[in-house]
Amino acid sequence: MSVARAGAVAERIAASLPGAEAGDVAAALRSGRLPAGAGPLREAVELAATLPDRDAPAFHAATALLLAEALEGASPLAPPDLAAYHDAHAGAYRAAPAPVRAALMNGFRLLHDAGAAPLDAPPTRADRATRACVVVEAGLKGAPLHLRLPLLAALAGGAPGETEALWRDRGRDLVAAPPVADAMRHLYETRDDWDPWRDWPDDRIAAEGVAIPFEAP
């Protein structure tokens, strides 16, 4: 999210509740997390995450903040009921631009799988995918053969190990190759067994792991 866009969204979230400061909201958007004991800021974010028809970008950004907080295990003593948010607003999440929808739905699915937010109807693979598989496959036509073949095999349901190793060992380079990064993102979004860092401890993942980039909306 650009600085200008983050500032505009921050102002709209802050407007949800008197006492919330747009600057504080903008700082939370930039860092991707809410500060502890956020008071009016937290209340404004939680409220904005319930109002899809009032301001869709603010709704999306507020929901993303709450999901990021929960996924990091940093939720407050009285955390928002994200399962209830999902069950009430799943239709609004599905109507979001594809990159936003995929990011939000992957967050909800991770919380569901961890038992932190059990959902009545968890996000489907289609909900979680930024692009359709056929589109991702078509984008690989110009990719080098040593990348294209294992990616196409994994996209078709084959063993994911070779693509996991490619991302684990060469992720920093592959980020700069959009069709390849798109394919890796699709595997991450749609295959529960795709995990390049399955044998790594958390501290090594934090230090060396290359995050799968979500597509900008």
Residue pairs with C-beta under 8 A, 6 or more apart in sequence:
1 9
1 29
1 61
5 57
6 26
6 29
6 30
7 22
7 26
8 57
9 25
9 29
9 57
9 58
9 61
10 22
10 23
10 25
10 26
10 29
11 22
11 25
12 48
12 55
12 57
12 58
13 20
13 22
13 25
13 44
13 45
13 48
13 58
13 61
13 62
14 20
14 21
14 22
14 24
14 25
14 41
14 44
16 44
16 47
16 48
16 51
16 58
17 40
17 43
17 44
17 47
18 40
19 39
19 40
20 40
20 41
20 43
20 44
21 40
21 41
24 35
24 38
24 41
25 41
25 44
25 45
28 34
28 35
28 38
28 41
28 45
28 65
29 61
29 65
32 64
32 65
32 68
33 65
33 68
33 69
33 72
33 74
34 41
34 42
34 45
34 65
34 66
34 69
35 41
36 74
36 76
37 76
38 45
42 76
45 62
45 65
45 66
46 62
46 66
46 80
47 62
48 55
48 58
48 59
48 61
48 62
49 59
49 62
49 63
49 65
49 66
49 80
49 85
50 59
50 85
50 88
50 89
51 58
51 59
52 59
52 89
52 92
53 92
56 92
56 96
59 89
59 92
60 96
60 100
60 104
63 85
63 89
63 93
63 104
64 103
64 104
64 107
66 80
66 82
66 85
67 82
67 104
67 107
67 108
67 111
68 107
69 75
70 79
70 82
70 107
70 111
70 116
70 117
71 107
71 110
71 111
81 117
82 108
82 111
82 116
82 117
83 111
83 112
83 117
83 118
83 119
83 120
86 93
86 108
86 117
86 119
87 119
87 120
87 121
90 121
90 123
93 101
93 104
93 105
93 108
93 127
94 101
94 105
94 127
95 101
96 104
97 217
98 130
98 131
98 215
98 217
99 130
99 214
99 215
99 216
99 217
100 217
101 127
102 127
102 128
102 129
102 130
102 189
102 214
102 215
103 214
105 123
105 127
105 128
106 123
106 128
106 189
108 117
108 119
108 122
108 123
109 122
109 123
109 128
111 117
112 118
112 119
112 122
112 123
113 192
125 189
125 190
128 189
128 190
129 186
129 189
129 190
130 182
130 185
130 186
130 189
130 214
130 215
131 182
131 186
131 215
133 155
133 186
133 190
136 155
136 179
136 182
136 183
136 186
137 152
137 155
137 183
139 178
139 179
139 182
139 183
140 147
140 148
140 151
140 152
140 179
140 180
140 183
141 148
142 179
143 151
143 177
143 179
143 180
147 166
147 174
147 177
147 180
150 162
150 163
150 166
151 163
151 180
151 183
151 184
151 187
153 159
153 162
154 160
154 162
154 163
154 187
154 191
154 194
155 183
155 186
155 187
160 187
160 191
160 193
160 194
163 183
163 184
163 187
163 194
164 194
164 195
164 196
164 198
165 196
166 174
166 184
167 174
167 184
167 196
167 210
167 212
168 196
168 197
168 209
171 184
171 196
171 209
171 210
172 210
174 180
174 181
174 184
175 181
175 210
175 213
181 212
181 213
182 215
184 212
185 212
185 213
185 214
185 215
187 194
188 194
188 212
196 209
197 204
197 205
197 209
200 208
200 209
